[in-house]
Amino acid sequence: MDNTREKLSSSKRIVIKVGTSTLTYDTGKLNFSRIDRLARVISDLENRNKEVVLVTSGAIGVGVGMLKLKGKPKTLREKQAVAAVGQCELMHIYSKFFLEYGHIVGQILLTRDVVENLNTRQNVKNTFDTLLEKGIVPIVNENDSVSVEEIEYGHKRVFGDNDTLSAIVAQLTSADLLIILSDIDGFYDCDPKKNSCSKLISVVEKITPEIEKCAGGAGTKRGTGGMATKLSAAKITSTSGIDMVIANGNNPDLIIDILDGNDVGTLFIGKGVNCDERTDGKS
């Protein structure tokens, strides 16, 4: 076991983020087999007395499938309507799979103003803590039906993508670890899809200008996040003392490998304040 990664096994509260590319096939339709494995792994972690929060994308993609559309709608109002349909179905799917393994899920939809307002921020933290204390798996998404930050990139946004959202959720919940499941094995020194000589970086102790230069664009056409957004998430977690791992979501069983301290994906070491010193500590 890598000594640098050994401490990951002691992570109690874990945020796991899955993107659209992890949840769907190249056709855009849902990958039920992978969602099933994800639910099984998270349920197994809950049985180990871990506390897991799942941040998920996919509402618009699921809505497109439900409504049998040829592609994503182009207007904002149509995207928001499709997201409303898709979010309902997505939660139904998650609830069904988690119930198969004896666990209950709860939905939390976040918007920018909720995080920025001190009162509502505290209310959200209390909701997270209560759900986790009761053994309920919170499933989080940005509220695309009323928020435009992720659908249409704007100025002064808090989220804009679910990588950033997952990092903020990790802050809100005072998590020990954030795992971002992507369509790539980890963080590379250059884009592996364009450069055959690219090398996977196992551990990032500090986000330097050199590391920032390594971040490329978006991964697949089905998602909105790329390495740049994941690096932004790492900056948030690092300054909060939260470890973060980027790994390939094709096999959700890798989550267990990460927590066992195996050399999987890229680990960004949290260098901020200790967990007990955070202002967002558990109540």
C-alpha positions in Angstrom: 0.0 0.0 0.0 1.3 3.4 -0.9 2.0 5.4 2.3 0.7 8.6 0.6 -2.6 6.8 0.0 -2.8 4.8 3.1 -4.7 7.4 5.0 -7.6 7.2 2.4 -8.7 4.0 4.1 -9.6 6.0 7.2 -11.9 8.4 5.3 -15.3 8.4 7.1 -17.3 10.9 5.0 -16.9 10.5 1.2 -18.4 12.5 -1.7 -18.5 10.6 -5.0 -19.2 12.5 -8.2 -20.3 10.7 -11.4 -20.6 12.4 -14.7 -22.9 11.8 -17.7 -20.2 9.9 -19.5 -20.1 7.4 -16.6 -23.8 7.0 -16.4 -24.5 6.6 -20.2 -23.4 4.7 -23.2 -22.0 6.5 -26.3 -25.5 6.3 -27.6 -26.6 8.6 -24.8 -28.8 6.0 -23.2 -28.4 5.0 -19.6 -25.8 2.3 -18.7 -28.0 0.4 -16.1 -25.2 -2.2 -15.5 -22.8 0.6 -14.4 -25.4 2.4 -12.3 -26.2 -1.0 -10.6 -22.5 -1.5 -9.7 -22.2 2.1 -8.4 -25.2 1.6 -6.1 -23.8 -1.8 -4.9 -20.4 -0.3 -4.1 -21.8 2.7 -2.3 -24.2 0.5 -0.4 -21.3 -1.7 0.6 -19.4 1.4 1.9 -22.5 2.3 3.9 -22.4 -1.2 5.4 -18.8 -0.5 6.4 -20.1 2.4 8.4 -18.9 5.0 5.9 -21.0 8.1 5.0 -21.4 8.6 1.3 -22.8 11.6 -0.7 -23.4 11.0 -4.4 -23.2 14.0 -6.7 -24.6 13.1 -10.1 -25.0 14.6 -13.5 -27.3 13.2 -16.2 -30.7 14.9 -15.7 -30.8 16.5 -19.2 -29.5 13.3 -20.8 -32.1 11.1 -19.1 -34.8 13.6 -20.1 -33.8 13.5 -23.7 -34.1 9.7 -23.6 -37.4 9.8 -21.8 -38.9 12.2 -24.3 -37.4 10.4 -27.2 -35.7 13.5 -28.6 -33.1 13.3 -31.3 -30.7 15.4 -29.3 -30.3 18.0 -26.6 -32.7 20.9 -27.0 -31.2 24.2 -28.0 -33.2 26.8 -26.1 -32.7 27.4 -22.4 -36.4 26.9 -21.5 -36.5 23.6 -23.4 -33.3 22.4 -21.6 -34.8 23.3 -18.2 -38.0 21.5 -19.0 -36.1 18.4 -20.2 -34.0 18.5 -17.0 -37.2 18.5 -14.9 -38.4 15.3 -16.6 -34.9 13.8 -16.5 -34.2 14.5 -12.8 -37.4 12.8 -11.8 -36.6 9.6 -13.7 -32.9 9.7 -12.6 -33.9 9.7 -8.9 -36.4 6.9 -9.6 -33.6 4.8 -11.1 -31.2 5.5 -8.3 -33.9 4.8 -5.7 -34.7 1.5 -7.3 -31.1 0.3 -7.5 -30.2 1.4 -3.9 -33.3 -0.3 -2.5 -32.2 -3.6 -4.0 -29.2 -3.3 -1.7 -31.2 -2.2 1.3 -30.5 1.5 1.3 -32.6 4.7 1.0 -31.7 7.8 -1.0 -32.7 11.4 -0.6 -32.6 14.1 -3.2 -30.9 17.5 -2.8 -31.0 20.0 -5.6 -28.7 23.0 -5.2 -28.6 26.5 -6.7 -26.0 29.2 -6.4 -28.0 31.4 -4.1 -28.4 28.6 -1.6 -24.6 28.3 -1.1 -24.0 32.0 -1.1 -26.6 32.8 1.6 -25.4 32.0 5.1 -28.8 31.0 6.5 -29.7 28.7 3.6 -26.1 27.3 3.5 -26.5 26.3 7.1 -29.9 24.7 6.4 -28.4 22.6 3.6 -25.5 21.5 5.9 -28.1 20.5 8.6 -30.0 18.5 6.0 -26.9 16.7 4.8 -25.9 15.9 8.4 -29.3 14.6 9.3 -29.6 12.4 6.2 -26.1 10.9 6.8 -26.8 10.3 10.5 -29.9 8.4 9.5 -28.0 6.2 7.0 -29.7 7.8 4.0 -27.6 8.4 0.9 -27.9 12.1 -0.3 -28.0 12.3 -4.1 -27.1 15.8 -5.3 -27.5 17.7 -8.5 -27.6 21.3 -9.6 -31.2 22.4 -10.0 -31.1 22.8 -13.8 -34.8 23.5 -13.9 -34.3 26.9 -12.2 -30.6 27.4 -12.5 -28.8 28.3 -15.7 -25.1 28.2 -14.6 -24.4 24.7 -15.7 -26.6 24.7 -18.8 -25.4 28.1 -20.0 -22.0 29.3 -18.6 -22.3 32.7 -17.1 -20.4 35.2 -15.0 -19.7 34.9 -11.2 -21.2 31.4 -11.1 -20.6 29.2 -8.1 -21.1 25.8 -9.8 -21.1 25.9 -13.6 -20.3 22.2 -13.6 -20.8 19.3 -11.3 -17.0 18.9 -10.6 -17.1 22.3 -8.9 -20.5 21.4 -7.3 -19.0 18.2 -5.9 -16.1 20.1 -4.3 -18.5 22.6 -2.7 -20.6 19.7 -1.4 -17.4 18.2 0.0 -16.8 21.5 1.8 -20.5 21.8 3.0 -20.4 18.3 4.5 -16.8 18.5 5.9 -15.9 15.4 3.9 -12.6 13.6 4.2 -12.4 12.6 0.6 -13.9 13.5 -2.8 -13.8 11.0 -5.6 -14.5 12.2 -9.1 -15.3 9.4 -11.5 -14.5 10.5 -15.1 -14.0 9.1 -18.6 -10.3 9.1 -18.1 -7.9 7.2 -15.7 -6.7 10.3 -13.9 -4.8 13.6 -14.4 -2.1 13.5 -17.1 0.8 15.7 -17.9 -0.9 16.3 -21.3 -4.0 15.2 -23.1 -3.8 11.4 -23.5 -6.4 11.5 -26.2 -4.1 13.7 -28.3 -0.6 12.7 -27.1 0.5 9.0 -26.9 3.5 10.1 -24.8 1.3 11.4 -22.0 1.9 10.1 -18.5 -0.5 9.7 -15.6 0.4 11.7 -12.5 -0.2 9.5 -9.5 0.0 12.2 -6.7 -0.3 15.9 -6.8 0.9 17.5 -3.6 0.5 21.1 -4.7 -1.3 22.7 -7.7 1.5 24.6 -9.4 1.5 26.7 -12.6 3.0 23.6 -14.3 0.1 21.4 -13.1 -2.4 24.0 -14.3 -0.8 23.9 -17.8 -1.6 20.2 -18.0 -5.3 20.7 -17.8 -7.1 20.3 -21.1 -10.6 20.7 -22.3 -13.8 18.7 -22.0 -13.7 14.9 -22.1 -16.7 13.5 -24.0 -19.4 15.3 -25.9 -22.0 13.9 -23.4 -20.6 15.9 -20.4 -19.8 19.5 -19.6 -16.7 19.0 -17.4 -13.1 18.5 -18.5 -9.7 18.5 -16.7 -9.9 22.2 -16.2 -13.0 21.9 -14.1 -11.6 19.0 -12.1 -8.5 21.1 -11.4 -10.7 23.9 -10.1 -12.4 21.3 -7.9 -9.0 20.2 -6.6 -8.2 23.8 -5.7 -11.3 24.0 -3.6 -10.7 20.7 -1.8 -7.0 21.2 -1.3 -7.5 24.5 0.5 -10.2 22.9 2.7 -7.9 20.0 3.7 -10.0 17.5 1.7 -8.2 14.8 -0.3 -9.5 14.3 -3.9 -9.0 11.5 -6.4 -9.8 11.5 -10.1 -10.3 8.0 -11.5 -12.0 6.2 -14.4 -15.8 5.7 -13.8 -16.0 2.7 -16.2 -15.5 0.4 -13.3 -17.2 1.7 -10.0 -15.4 -1.1 -8.1 -12.3 1.2 -8.3 -13.8 3.1 -5.5 -13.0 0.2 -3.2 -9.5 0.1 -4.5 -9.1 3.8 -3.8 -10.2 3.4 -0.2 -7.9 0.4 0.2 -5.0 2.7 -0.6 -4.2 1.2 -4.0 -2.5 3.3 -6.7 -5.6 4.2 -8.7 -6.2 7.5 -10.5 -4.6 10.7 -9.4 -4.6 11.8 -5.7 -4.7 15.6 -5.0 -3.6 15.9 -1.4 -5.6 18.2 0.8 -3.2 20.7 2.3 -5.6 23.1 4.0 -6.8 23.2 7.6 -7.3 20.0 9.5 -10.8 18.5 9.6 -11.4 19.5 13.2 -10.4 23.1 12.5 -12.7 23.7 9.5 -15.3 26.4 9.8 -17.7 24.0 8.0 -17.2 21.3 10.6 -19.9 18.7 11.4 -22.6 19.8 13.8 
